[in-house]
Amino acid sequence: MNEQCAVDVLICGAGAAGLTLAIDLARRGVRFRLIEKNHQPFHGSRGKGIQPRSQEIFEDLGVLDRLFAVGGVYPTERRYRDDGSYIDADSIEQTAATSSEPYSHPLMVPQFLTEQVLRERLLELGHRPVFGCELVGFQHDADGVSVQLISGDGPQNLRARWLVGADGGRSFVRHALAIGFPGKTLGVRALVADVQLSGLCADYWHRFGEGDSQRQIMICPLARTGLFQIQGPVPLDADVDLSVEGLAAMVAQRTGRDDIQVHAVSWASAYSMNARLADTYRVGQVFLVGDAAHIHPPTGGQGLNTSVQDAYNLGWKLAAVAGGAPQALLDSYEEERRPVAASVLGLASKLLDNAKRGDMRRGKEVFQLDVGYPQSSIALAQPARDGVVCAGARAPDARLRGASGASWRLFELFRGAHWTLLGYGATPCAVTPRPGLQIHHVGPQGDVIDDLGQFLRAYALAAGDAVLVRPDGYIGAIVASHEIERLEGYLSQVGLPAVMPE
C-alpha cells in the first residue's frame, strides 16, 4: 500500500464547491489535495445560474470576466398558449446596478463551463483535481483524519489535518459520519437534458404548457454553446426515455409542434426533487460543504450558489487555523452557513410551489446579496448599530479615488486573501499593522478619498470610526473611535495577532 505524505486539507469532490475551496486554499499557500471519484469532469448544464453575490465571489477569485465571456444574460421568456400564440415576458426582476451592488442580474453559465473555468484557474495556481480517485474509508481523531483512497494507482493512505466532504447529495463523507439528513421528498420528478435542436429561436427561453404539470416543458438556449436545455416534470414512477427519439417525442407531444427537431443529446438526467439539511456541518476535523450538507429544488437557482458560498466561508478559516489562529474560529462555519441553507431551502420550496401554479417570477430575493451573519460569534459592533450596514453583513462596494488620482472600487481593495481595515475621518486608524491586514485611511488626507460620497452613504460611519472587512467580503467588525482598541483583541481572535518588534 502506497503511503502518501500529509496535507492540511483533503477535499473530496471536485464540483463547484470543491473547486472554489481549492482555489481559495491554493492562493493562501495551504497544502491540500482535491480528489474526485468520477473519471471525468461533470458535463451537464444542471446548475446554470450564477447569482450576483456569487459573481462578487468569483470576481475576488479572478474568474468573473472569464465566466461572462462563456456565459450570457437570461433570455426573455416566450410563453406559448395552447392556440400557438405567445407573449414575451421577463421572469427575473430587472434591477439596475448601483455603486454598492455592482452586479444586478443572474449570469447564465452551464455548470460544466463554470467548473471548467474554475479548473483552469486552479491550474494557474499550480494545482489540479485528481480524477478517478475515490475515498473509501477514514478515521478521525483530535489531530486529523487518516483516509483510505483507491485510484488507478491502487490503494493509498493519506493523513490530513482536515477532511472536507464536497461530494454531493449522496455524500460518502456524510454517510460515514452517520450525520442525519432530514427533510422531505417534494413529490416532483423532473428531467433536464442538454440537446442540439432546431426549430426554435435561440434568443428566447421557450415555455409550453405553463402551470400544467402533465404538459409543461421549458426549452432554454444555453448561451454560447449551441445547446438548449430541456426541463419538465415527468411521472414519479415511470421510466423516462432520455434518448434522442424519446426526447423528440416528448417535445412534440408537449409543444404540439412537429417542426422542433432534437438532433443530439449531450447529457440528460431524470431526478426527484428533495429539500434536506444535514443535522450538523462538522464532526471534529471533518466538514461538509455544498450538496453534501443541503439539497434544494432547482427553482430560483440557489443550489450551486449556496454551495460556492459555503466553500468561500470555510476556506479562509481553515487557512487561518492552519497558520496558528485559535481552533474556535472553525466553529463559526456551521454557525454562519447552516442558517443560510435553512432559509434557502424555504425559499426554493416556495418558488417551486409558485412554479406549479405557473408563477415563474423571481425577484431580488434570489440574488443572495442580503445573506449575512449578524448573529455570528465573530461579528463585533461597538456600539451596536441599527438601520445601517452592520457587523456580519456583506460589505458594500463603492467608488473611491486614490490619493494619486486613480479611480478605485472598494472591491479592488478587498480582493485577495487579506483582511481590510478602513479607518474613516481626518486621522488614520490607530491599529498596529500586521501580516495579513491591509489598512487604508479614507479621508481628505488619506490614501483613499471618498470624493463621490459613496463610501459614507454605504457605511454611515462617523469620523474616527473603523470598519474591518473579512477575507470573504463580510464585515467582521465596526467600531467607534473610542472603541478602536477592541480591534486588537478581535484581530488576535481571528488569527492576526500583532507582531512583536525584534
Backbone torsions as a table, in degrees:
resi	resn	phi	psi	omega
1	MET	NA	133.5	-175.8
2	ASN	-81.7	121.0	-178.9
3	GLU	-92.7	116.9	-177.1
4	GLN	-93.9	154.2	177.7
5	CYS	-71.1	158.1	-175.0
6	ALA	-75.0	153.6	172.3
7	VAL	-129.2	165.4	175.0
8	ASP	-74.0	-44.3	-174.0
9	VAL	-133.7	129.4	167.7
10	LEU	-106.1	121.2	178.8
11	ILE	-103.2	120.5	-179.7
12	CYS	-101.2	105.4	-179.7
13	GLY	119.0	117.8	-175.4
14	ALA	-108.7	39.4	169.4
15	GLY	-82.6	-162.3	-175.3
16	ALA	-60.9	-40.4	-179.2
17	ALA	-67.6	-47.7	-179.9
18	GLY	-62.5	-39.5	179.4
19	LEU	-67.7	-41.1	177.9
20	THR	-60.2	-45.7	178.7
21	LEU	-62.2	-42.5	-179.3
22	ALA	-62.2	-43.6	178.7
23	ILE	-61.6	-43.6	-178.6
24	ASP	-64.7	-41.5	178.1
25	LEU	-68.2	-39.0	-178.4
26	ALA	-62.5	-42.3	-177.5
27	ARG	-73.2	-12.2	177.5
28	ARG	-100.2	-0.2	177.9
29	GLY	74.5	23.4	179.2
30	VAL	-85.4	137.8	178.1
31	ARG	-76.2	125.1	-179.0
32	PHE	-149.6	167.1	171.3
33	ARG	-137.4	135.9	-179.3
34	LEU	-114.1	118.1	-177.9
35	ILE	-119.3	155.1	178.7
36	GLU	-144.7	125.0	-176.3
37	LYS	-69.6	-29.7	176.8
38	ASN	-69.1	150.1	-175.9
39	HIS	-83.7	-14.9	-179.0
40	GLN	-134.9	156.1	174.5
41	PRO	-62.7	153.4	174.6
42	PHE	-59.8	137.2	-175.1
43	HIS	-121.4	20.9	178.1
44	GLY	-104.3	168.9	-176.3
45	SER	-92.2	-0.2	-161.1
46	ARG	-34.7	-65.4	-178.7
47	GLY	-91.1	89.8	-169.3
48	LYS	-102.2	-3.8	-177.2
49	GLY	-106.5	123.3	176.2
50	ILE	-106.5	111.0	-174.5
51	GLN	-75.6	160.9	-176.8
52	PRO	-53.2	-40.1	179.6
53	ARG	-65.5	-38.9	177.0
54	SER	-67.4	-31.6	175.7
55	GLN	-61.9	-38.3	177.2
56	GLU	-63.6	-40.2	178.0
57	ILE	-63.9	-45.6	-178.6
58	PHE	-67.9	-28.0	171.9
59	GLU	-61.8	-45.6	179.6
60	ASP	-62.6	-36.6	-178.5
61	LEU	-81.0	-4.2	174.1
62	GLY	86.0	23.6	-176.9
63	VAL	-126.6	0.9	-171.2
64	LEU	-63.6	-45.3	-179.3
65	ASP	-61.6	-35.6	178.1
66	ARG	-66.1	-38.2	178.0
67	LEU	-67.6	-40.0	175.6
68	PHE	-63.6	-33.6	-178.9
69	ALA	-68.2	-29.8	-179.3
70	VAL	-102.6	-3.7	-178.1
71	GLY	-117.1	-160.6	-179.3
72	GLY	-169.9	172.5	177.9
73	VAL	-74.1	158.8	175.9
74	TYR	-67.7	130.1	-177.4
75	PRO	-74.0	159.9	172.1
76	THR	-60.2	143.2	178.5
77	GLU	-86.8	138.6	172.5
78	ARG	-111.4	109.8	-174.3
79	ARG	-102.7	117.2	-172.9
80	TYR	-93.4	137.3	172.7
81	ARG	-90.4	168.2	-177.4
82	ASP	-64.2	-25.1	179.9
83	ASP	-84.5	4.3	178.1
84	GLY	94.6	-14.1	175.6
85	SER	-73.8	170.2	-177.0
86	TYR	-153.8	165.0	170.6
87	ILE	-128.2	150.6	176.7
88	ASP	-106.7	135.5	-177.5
89	ALA	-155.9	156.8	174.1
90	ASP	-98.3	128.1	177.8
91	SER	-90.8	-15.7	179.6
92	ILE	-101.4	125.5	-179.3
93	GLU	-56.5	129.0	-178.6
94	GLN	-87.7	118.3	178.0
95	THR	-126.6	151.0	-179.3
96	ALA	-89.1	145.2	173.9
97	ALA	-65.2	148.8	177.7
98	THR	-128.1	171.9	179.2
99	SER	-63.2	-32.9	-178.4
100	SER	-87.8	-23.6	179.6
101	GLU	-128.1	86.0	-170.9
102	PRO	-73.3	-16.1	179.7
103	TYR	-116.4	125.1	-166.5
104	SER	-122.7	6.9	177.7
105	HIS	-153.3	153.3	177.4
106	PRO	-64.4	150.4	175.4
107	LEU	-106.4	131.8	178.3
108	MET	-93.7	114.7	174.5
109	VAL	-137.5	121.3	176.2
110	PRO	-54.9	142.5	-174.3
111	GLN	-55.8	-37.4	-177.4
112	PHE	-64.8	-30.1	177.3
113	LEU	-78.7	-37.4	175.2
114	THR	-57.7	-47.2	-178.5
115	GLU	-68.5	-33.1	176.4
116	GLN	-63.4	-44.2	178.3
117	VAL	-61.9	-41.5	179.2
118	LEU	-66.2	-38.9	177.3
119	ARG	-63.1	-40.1	179.6
120	GLU	-65.1	-39.7	177.9
121	ARG	-65.5	-40.7	178.5
122	LEU	-62.4	-39.7	179.0
123	LEU	-64.1	-37.5	175.9
124	GLU	-58.2	-31.7	-179.3
125	LEU	-87.8	4.4	172.4
126	GLY	95.0	17.0	-176.5
127	HIS	-136.8	161.1	174.6
128	ARG	-151.7	153.9	175.9
129	PRO	-67.3	151.6	172.0
130	VAL	-101.0	104.3	179.7
131	PHE	-82.8	155.8	-178.7
132	GLY	69.9	26.7	179.8
133	CYS	-122.9	116.4	-171.9
134	GLU	-112.5	134.6	171.5
135	LEU	-79.5	121.6	-177.0
136	VAL	-116.4	-7.4	178.5
137	GLY	-177.1	155.8	174.3
138	PHE	-159.8	156.0	174.3
139	GLN	-131.4	132.3	-178.0
140	HIS	-118.6	148.8	177.7
141	ASP	-137.9	-170.6	-174.5
142	ALA	-66.8	-22.6	-175.4
143	ASP	-101.8	-14.2	-178.0
144	GLY	166.0	-159.2	-173.9
145	VAL	-134.8	130.1	172.6
146	SER	-100.8	122.7	-173.2
147	VAL	-118.9	153.0	175.2
148	GLN	-116.4	128.0	-177.4
149	LEU	-121.6	154.1	171.2
150	ILE	-130.5	129.7	177.9
151	SER	-140.9	-172.9	178.3
152	GLY	-63.0	-18.7	178.0
153	ASP	-89.5	2.4	179.6
154	GLY	100.4	-171.5	-179.7
155	PRO	-67.6	146.3	178.2
156	GLN	-139.9	149.5	170.2
157	ASN	-111.0	144.8	179.6
158	LEU	-144.6	139.1	175.0
159	ARG	-109.2	126.0	179.0
160	ALA	-128.4	149.0	175.4
161	ARG	-70.5	-38.6	177.8
162	TRP	-135.3	148.4	172.4
163	LEU	-116.6	131.9	177.7
164	VAL	-118.4	118.0	176.5
165	GLY	-86.5	103.8	174.5
166	ALA	-114.3	37.7	-167.0
167	ASP	-104.2	32.1	165.3
168	GLY	82.2	-179.4	-174.3
169	GLY	-62.3	-26.3	177.2
170	ARG	-98.9	30.1	-171.8
171	SER	-40.7	120.4	172.7
172	PHE	-63.4	-40.6	-178.2
173	VAL	-61.4	-46.0	-179.8
174	ARG	-63.8	-42.9	179.6
175	HIS	-64.9	-40.1	-178.4
176	ALA	-65.5	-30.4	178.2
177	LEU	-86.7	-3.9	-178.1
178	ALA	56.8	38.5	176.2
179	ILE	-80.8	127.4	178.2
180	GLY	-62.9	149.1	-178.5
181	PHE	-133.5	60.6	-173.5
182	PRO	-70.4	160.1	-179.9
183	GLY	153.6	-146.5	-178.0
184	LYS	-154.4	153.8	167.5
185	THR	-84.2	132.4	-166.7
186	LEU	-89.5	5.2	177.0
187	GLY	72.8	21.5	179.1
188	VAL	-129.7	128.0	174.2
189	ARG	-118.3	140.5	-174.8
190	ALA	-141.8	161.9	171.9
191	LEU	-114.0	152.1	170.7
192	VAL	-138.9	134.0	-176.0
193	ALA	-147.1	141.2	173.9
194	ASP	-102.6	121.2	-173.0
195	VAL	-136.7	160.0	164.3
196	GLN	-96.6	129.0	178.6
197	LEU	-147.3	165.9	176.0
198	SER	-130.3	162.3	177.9
199	GLY	105.6	-6.5	177.8
200	LEU	-129.1	142.9	178.7
201	CYS	-71.9	135.9	-178.4
202	ALA	-82.7	7.6	179.2
203	ASP	-93.0	-3.0	-175.6
204	TYR	-133.2	154.4	169.4
205	TRP	-95.2	113.3	-171.3
206	HIS	-92.7	129.9	179.5
207	ARG	-126.6	126.0	179.7
208	PHE	-120.3	143.9	175.1
209	GLY	63.3	32.7	-173.1
210	GLU	-59.8	133.9	-179.8
211	GLY	86.5	-5.7	179.2
212	ASP	-107.3	105.7	-173.9
213	SER	-65.3	-16.2	179.2
214	GLN	-87.8	-29.2	-172.2
215	ARG	-117.6	-8.7	-173.4
216	GLN	-63.2	138.6	173.3
217	ILE	-151.8	140.7	-179.1
218	MET	-124.8	134.3	-177.8
219	ILE	-128.7	110.2	-171.3
220	CYS	-115.4	126.5	174.2
221	PRO	-68.3	136.1	177.5
222	LEU	-96.9	109.8	-170.4
223	ALA	-48.0	132.0	170.3
224	ARG	66.4	14.5	-177.3
225	THR	-113.3	-20.0	-171.7
226	GLY	78.1	5.3	-179.4
227	LEU	-107.9	157.1	168.7
228	PHE	-117.6	144.8	172.9
229	GLN	-100.4	124.8	175.1
230	ILE	-98.7	131.2	175.3
231	GLN	-132.5	147.1	175.8
232	GLY	178.2	153.4	176.3
233	PRO	-69.5	148.2	176.4
234	VAL	-134.1	160.7	-179.6
235	PRO	-58.0	147.9	-175.9
236	LEU	-65.9	-35.0	-169.3
237	ASP	-124.7	24.5	-178.7
238	ALA	-116.1	149.5	173.6
239	ASP	-67.1	143.2	180.0
240	VAL	-116.7	124.7	179.9
241	ASP	-82.7	109.9	-177.1
242	LEU	-100.5	14.9	176.4
243	SER	-77.1	172.3	175.2
244	VAL	-54.9	-46.4	-177.2
245	GLU	-66.2	-41.9	-178.8
246	GLY	-65.6	-43.9	179.9
247	LEU	-69.5	-36.2	177.0
248	ALA	-62.2	-41.8	179.3
249	ALA	-65.4	-40.6	178.9
250	MET	-64.6	-44.3	179.1
251	VAL	-60.0	-45.5	-179.5
252	ALA	-62.6	-43.4	-178.6
253	GLN	-65.0	-43.8	-172.5
254	ARG	-84.3	-23.9	177.8
255	THR	-93.6	-21.3	-175.2
256	GLY	72.1	20.4	-177.4
257	ARG	-124.7	146.6	178.1
258	ASP	-111.3	7.0	-178.5
259	ASP	-96.8	-2.3	178.4
260	ILE	-95.3	114.9	-174.4
261	GLN	-112.5	126.8	173.7
262	VAL	-90.7	123.9	-174.5
263	HIS	-103.7	-31.3	-177.7
264	ALA	-159.3	150.7	177.1
265	VAL	-114.5	119.5	178.9
266	SER	-84.6	-38.6	-178.9
267	TRP	-162.6	144.9	179.1
268	ALA	-154.4	149.8	-179.9
269	SER	-155.0	145.8	169.9
270	ALA	-115.9	134.6	-173.0
271	TYR	-147.4	155.1	174.3
272	SER	-98.1	137.9	-177.6
273	MET	-83.8	136.3	179.8
274	ASN	-131.9	157.0	170.8
275	ALA	-130.4	107.3	-175.0
276	ARG	-141.1	150.3	-177.5
277	LEU	-139.6	126.7	-178.7
278	ALA	-63.7	144.0	179.8
279	ASP	-62.2	-33.0	177.1
280	THR	-147.3	153.5	178.9
281	TYR	-99.2	-2.9	-174.3
282	ARG	-150.9	136.2	168.1
283	VAL	-130.3	105.9	-179.5
284	GLY	60.6	-117.7	-176.5
285	GLN	-95.6	14.4	-177.2
286	VAL	-117.8	133.3	-177.3
287	PHE	-124.6	154.6	171.7
288	LEU	-114.1	140.0	172.8
289	VAL	-134.7	157.2	173.2
290	GLY	66.1	-144.6	-175.9
291	ASP	-62.5	-20.4	174.9
292	ALA	-64.0	-25.4	-178.0
293	ALA	-104.5	-22.2	-176.9
294	HIS	-160.9	139.5	173.1
295	ILE	-129.5	144.4	-170.7
296	HIS	-132.3	156.1	164.3
297	PRO	-65.5	154.7	-172.6
298	PRO	-74.7	-8.7	-176.4
299	THR	-61.0	130.4	179.2
300	GLY	90.5	-5.2	176.3
301	GLY	59.3	49.4	-174.4
302	GLN	-103.1	-24.0	-169.5
303	GLY	-62.7	-60.1	-178.2
304	LEU	-60.7	-38.9	-177.6
305	ASN	-66.2	-42.9	177.7
306	THR	-64.3	-36.8	179.8
307	SER	-65.7	-46.6	178.4
308	VAL	-59.3	-40.5	-177.8
309	GLN	-72.8	-28.8	170.0
310	ASP	-56.7	-51.8	-176.0
311	ALA	-63.1	-39.5	-179.5
312	TYR	-66.5	-32.6	177.2
313	ASN	-71.9	-41.3	-174.8
314	LEU	-77.5	-33.5	-171.2
315	GLY	-57.8	-51.1	-176.0
316	TRP	-68.7	-27.5	-179.9
317	LYS	-73.4	-41.6	174.6
318	LEU	-61.2	-43.5	-179.8
319	ALA	-63.3	-40.6	-179.1
320	ALA	-63.5	-45.2	-179.2
321	VAL	-69.2	-37.6	174.9
322	ALA	-59.4	-29.4	179.7
323	GLY	-91.1	3.8	175.2
324	GLY	116.3	-0.4	177.7
325	ALA	-66.1	156.3	178.2
326	PRO	-57.8	139.5	179.0
327	GLN	-55.9	-29.5	-176.7
328	ALA	-60.0	-21.3	179.1
329	LEU	-58.6	-33.1	-178.3
330	LEU	-69.0	-20.2	177.8
331	ASP	-63.9	-26.0	-176.7
332	SER	-73.2	-13.8	179.6
333	TYR	-62.4	-59.7	179.6
334	GLU	-64.6	-38.9	-179.3
335	GLU	-56.5	-37.1	-178.1
336	GLU	-88.8	-42.0	-168.9
337	ARG	-88.4	-30.5	-177.1
338	ARG	-65.2	-42.5	176.0
339	PRO	-61.1	-31.8	177.5
340	VAL	-63.9	-46.1	179.9
341	ALA	-62.6	-39.4	178.7
342	ALA	-60.9	-41.7	178.1
343	SER	-66.3	-41.1	179.6
344	VAL	-64.7	-38.8	176.8
345	LEU	-57.1	-44.3	179.3
346	GLY	-64.7	-41.8	-179.9
347	LEU	-64.9	-48.0	-178.1
348	ALA	-63.5	-37.8	178.1
349	SER	-67.1	-39.5	177.1
350	LYS	-62.6	-44.4	179.7
351	LEU	-65.3	-32.6	175.8
352	LEU	-64.7	-43.6	177.5
353	ASP	-61.1	-40.4	177.8
354	ASN	-64.0	-40.0	-178.6
355	ALA	-64.5	-35.3	178.1
356	LYS	-61.1	-27.9	179.2
357	ARG	-92.5	4.2	178.3
358	GLY	90.4	5.2	179.8
359	ASP	-95.4	104.6	-176.1
360	MET	-104.1	10.4	-176.4
361	ARG	-66.9	141.7	178.1
362	ARG	-129.3	133.4	178.4
363	GLY	-111.8	-164.4	-177.0
364	LYS	-65.6	-14.3	-178.7
365	GLU	-63.8	-18.8	179.4
366	VAL	-90.5	-5.9	-173.7
367	PHE	-75.6	-20.5	179.1
368	GLN	66.4	18.9	175.9
369	LEU	-76.1	-19.2	-179.3
370	ASP	-92.6	-0.1	177.1
371	VAL	-64.3	133.3	179.0
372	GLY	-159.2	176.9	-175.1
373	TYR	-131.3	57.2	-175.8
374	PRO	-64.6	-24.5	-179.5
375	GLN	-94.1	7.1	-176.5
376	SER	-64.1	148.0	176.3
377	SER	-69.2	-14.2	178.0
378	ILE	-111.1	27.9	172.4
379	ALA	-107.1	118.1	-176.0
380	LEU	-118.5	123.1	173.9
381	ALA	-131.0	118.9	178.5
382	GLN	-134.5	110.3	-6.9
383	PRO	-76.8	175.6	178.3
384	ALA	-61.6	149.0	-178.0
385	ARG	-122.5	142.9	178.0
386	ASP	-128.7	140.2	171.6
387	GLY	80.4	-1.1	176.8
388	VAL	-132.9	177.1	179.5
389	VAL	-57.6	136.5	-171.5
390	CYS	-127.1	170.7	175.9
391	ALA	-60.2	135.8	-176.8
392	GLY	95.4	-14.4	-179.3
393	ALA	-82.9	161.0	171.7
394	ARG	-61.4	135.2	178.8
395	ALA	-78.9	118.7	-178.7
396	PRO	-67.1	156.6	172.6
397	ASP	-84.2	168.1	174.4
398	ALA	-168.8	153.3	175.2
399	ARG	-93.9	135.1	-178.4
400	LEU	-134.2	174.0	174.8
401	ARG	-124.2	132.7	175.1
402	GLY	-73.3	160.0	180.0
403	ALA	-59.7	-25.1	178.2
404	SER	-78.5	-9.9	-178.8
405	GLY	105.1	-9.7	-178.8
406	ALA	-71.4	146.2	176.4
407	SER	-83.6	135.6	-179.0
408	TRP	-131.6	155.1	165.8
409	ARG	-109.2	148.4	174.8
410	LEU	-55.5	-39.6	-179.1
411	PHE	-59.5	-27.8	176.1
412	GLU	-71.5	-33.8	175.9
413	LEU	-70.4	-33.0	-178.6
414	PHE	-77.3	-25.3	-168.0
415	ARG	-60.1	129.0	177.7
416	GLY	124.9	-169.7	-172.2
417	ALA	-92.1	3.3	-172.5
418	HIS	-93.9	167.8	165.1
419	TRP	-86.8	156.7	179.2
420	THR	-130.1	125.2	177.2
421	LEU	-110.0	124.8	-179.6
422	LEU	-115.2	110.9	174.5
423	GLY	-94.4	135.4	-173.9
424	TYR	-115.2	133.1	175.0
425	GLY	129.2	-160.8	-171.8
426	ALA	-79.8	-26.8	-176.1
427	THR	-120.5	150.5	178.9
428	PRO	-62.6	155.3	178.8
429	CYS	-75.1	129.2	-175.4
430	ALA	-85.8	70.9	175.7
431	VAL	-121.6	136.3	-177.9
432	THR	-65.4	125.9	175.1
433	PRO	-61.3	151.8	-179.4
434	ARG	-160.2	160.2	177.6
435	PRO	-60.3	140.9	177.3
436	GLY	86.1	2.4	-179.4
437	LEU	-127.3	125.0	173.0
438	GLN	-104.6	127.7	-176.1
439	ILE	-112.0	129.2	177.8
440	HIS	-126.6	142.7	176.9
441	HIS	-105.6	113.7	-179.8
442	VAL	-95.9	108.3	-178.3
443	GLY	175.7	171.4	-176.6
444	PRO	-56.5	-31.7	179.3
445	GLN	-106.2	12.8	-176.7
446	GLY	-89.2	178.1	176.1
447	ASP	-77.9	-14.3	178.4
448	VAL	-131.0	132.2	-174.4
449	ILE	-118.6	129.7	-179.8
450	ASP	-88.2	65.1	-172.0
451	ASP	-70.3	-22.5	178.6
452	LEU	-97.7	-5.5	-179.7
453	GLY	74.8	9.3	-176.8
454	GLN	-71.4	-36.9	179.3
455	PHE	-63.7	-46.7	-178.7
456	LEU	-64.1	-40.8	178.6
457	ARG	-63.6	-37.8	-176.6
458	ALA	-74.9	-37.3	-170.6
459	TYR	-108.3	-18.0	176.3
460	ALA	50.3	50.0	180.0
461	LEU	-90.4	153.0	170.4
462	ALA	-97.1	161.2	179.5
463	ALA	-56.8	130.8	-179.4
464	GLY	94.1	-13.2	178.4
465	ASP	-71.5	161.1	177.7
466	ALA	-138.9	144.9	176.5
467	VAL	-124.3	131.5	-178.1
468	LEU	-110.8	121.1	-175.3
469	VAL	-106.4	128.4	-178.8
470	ARG	-69.6	166.2	176.8
471	PRO	-62.6	-21.3	179.4
472	ASP	-96.5	16.1	173.0
473	GLY	80.1	15.6	174.1
474	TYR	-108.3	153.9	-177.9
475	ILE	-79.1	118.1	177.2
476	GLY	-80.4	-41.3	-175.8
477	ALA	-151.8	144.8	168.0
478	ILE	-130.2	122.9	-177.6
479	VAL	-132.2	146.3	175.9
480	ALA	-76.7	165.7	-174.6
481	SER	-57.5	-36.0	-177.5
482	HIS	-82.6	0.8	179.0
483	GLU	-117.3	13.5	-175.0
484	ILE	-56.4	-34.1	-177.7
485	GLU	-62.3	-21.1	178.0
486	ARG	-62.6	-24.1	-178.1
487	LEU	-67.3	-30.4	-178.6
488	GLU	-61.4	-47.5	178.1
489	GLY	-66.7	-38.3	179.0
490	TYR	-61.9	-45.2	-177.9
491	LEU	-63.0	-36.8	175.4
492	SER	-65.8	-37.0	179.6
493	GLN	-61.1	-34.8	-176.8
494	VAL	-100.3	13.2	172.6
495	GLY	94.8	20.9	178.5
496	LEU	-126.2	63.7	179.1
497	PRO	-70.0	154.0	175.5
498	ALA	-65.8	144.8	-179.8
499	VAL	-91.3	124.6	179.7
500	MET	-71.1	137.0	179.2
501	PRO	-65.7	146.3	178.5
502	GLU	-77.1	NA	NA
